């Protein structure tokens, strides 16, 4: 084998190795960035003093109560009660 072929093979090997190393570095950087984002987003949850969160339910929101807005389950129950009152089974 000539020196030029050996150099060519060595350069091809180095290029392939560099590409693999570069891909791994990109993956590691992405994992690091995602991990940092999760850590920064969880700071408020971890260091919260009272360890309680406001309720996310509609029926416990003061503004929603004021506007008489209910959750879908409550509205469905109300509509079912209304329809039960209107139908007289004896008349059917």
Secondary structure, 3 states (H helix, E strand, C coil): CCHHHHHHHHHHHHHHHHHHHHHHHHHHHHHHHHHHHHHHHHHHHHCCCCCCCCCCCHHHCHHHHHCCCCCHHHHHHHHHHHHHHHCCHHHC
